[in-house]
Amino acid sequence: MAPTADPPPRIHAAFEAAAGDRGRRLDVTIADRLPQYSRSRAAHLAGRGQVLVDRARRKPAFRLRPGQRVQVLAPPADPLLVGPEAIPLAVVHEDADVLVIDKPAGLTVHPAPGHPGGTLVNAVLARVPGISGIGGALRPGIVHRLDKDTSQLRTRTMGRTYLALVRGTVAADSGVIAAPVGRHPTHRTRMAVVPRGRAAVTAYRVRERLPGATLLECRLETGRTHQIRVHLLHIGHPILGDPVYGSAGVRELERQALHATRLEFLHPRTGNRLVFDAPLPGDIDALLDRLRREAAGPAPRREFGRPQSAAGRARKNAKSRARMAGTPRHPQR
């Protein structure tokens, strides 16, 4: 029997070196262009021969030229059996082709080592028994492709709208933030606006101004990692409650005040445009209620009975003064 051939290597991520990448180290460029990789991780992969430049394996210190194709190879995923779990889901839409879920904050999407259950994938397996192509491997099924989303956003076949409650008063009623986003130069777990980052565009408009905060509606034109959070910090208005890019904690929140409020896309079979809206979650709603109460100020004194005219109040006050002037303070007995 002939030996079984090893499966061909899978391309996990790829990009083309830009003009600004001329002469840069391979591992540094990977970390800047592919946010999912730190520099040390990129160097480790390149050292193991898992990074190709124009189809040739290159070491971490290799210096790039513009136009060269960089490919990061991924080893086969370790097997991870994923089973269905009866986890409640907020299903917004379901048909033979599409399942739209309003995922709550805190629900992990994919199983992973150390967190094999209690995820969105487990819940979907229970919701749609026998679904194909979703089980049996590490990070199965539900895939978030930023490059694919970006293409759909640019061609207007997909739209994502968010509500963000940010610190401070945003002066302009609307605006567009066009600033490249890449890995932070010193904090490698964060993203930032950097000169050699990937093009990123966020449009916003003011929905409501509140004491010390502004409610913004943000619409993505690109889909970069942490794009809205980074862009709003860049213009000086970080999202309230954001533990990474924001300010001090907010008592109503255990996360950032950012909510995906609308999703639009073309149905894959019919071509019809589908639009779905998600109401604000309770924690952000509670914070808005408090800020609106603060904006209203102290409640006015309640007037009981039929309201009086100005002339009527003047007559009443004149009678009161006359009565006080003609009545002794201590009447004689």
C-alpha angles and dihedrals in degrees: 000000000000116000116259111256118236112253114257115264115267121233105233098179138351142182141167119248111249130215090265091057094066110132095001123135116261096234093048092050093049091053091051097044099038110045093192090070127068118210092253091051091049091049091049092052093046090048089055092051095253096125122078127195110194087343094305122112111245136190124240094260095054111130116229132223125207113270097027115135114234119198126184113207121215122209117232111282118254111252114263118177111220121197135188119269126190096239114157113248131194098228112197098177136001133178137142092287109026137048115187116192130186095221114206120228112268097031108123114226105208133034114244139173107292091019105056098151146029093060136130090256091057090050093049091050088057093044095049109030115203095019109164128231096018107091142058106045142070111280093005132187114345107074126182107207109190093186091051092046090050092054091050091048092052093049090047092237089119132034133188123189124188136189115220127184106208136187118261134009115303104217101201118070090221140358149157124245111206108177130135116251125209141139116311110258094231107013099061095188091058136070125224144173102275131168094241096042127116119277111269131179128187124179119202142179131189115253098175139353116218137173105300093343144070129211109222133190109216127193122194122226091174131026110227125157111276088351100155094043092050095044094050091048088050092059091047099259110102119188114264114253094014105148093199108033102015142074135262120330124278118222095227094051139064091181141026119302093243122125132181099227103171137027123187128180143143116265107250094228108027099031091225117143112248121200124191128183126199121202120234114274119247098257096054090041090054091051091050091050091054093048091048091052090051090050091053092054125205115349112257119249110267117243114216124205128013114334115249127229121240091254091051092051090050092052091048092050092048091053090049092052092047091050092050092048094051100042119084114234091229109025115212118249 
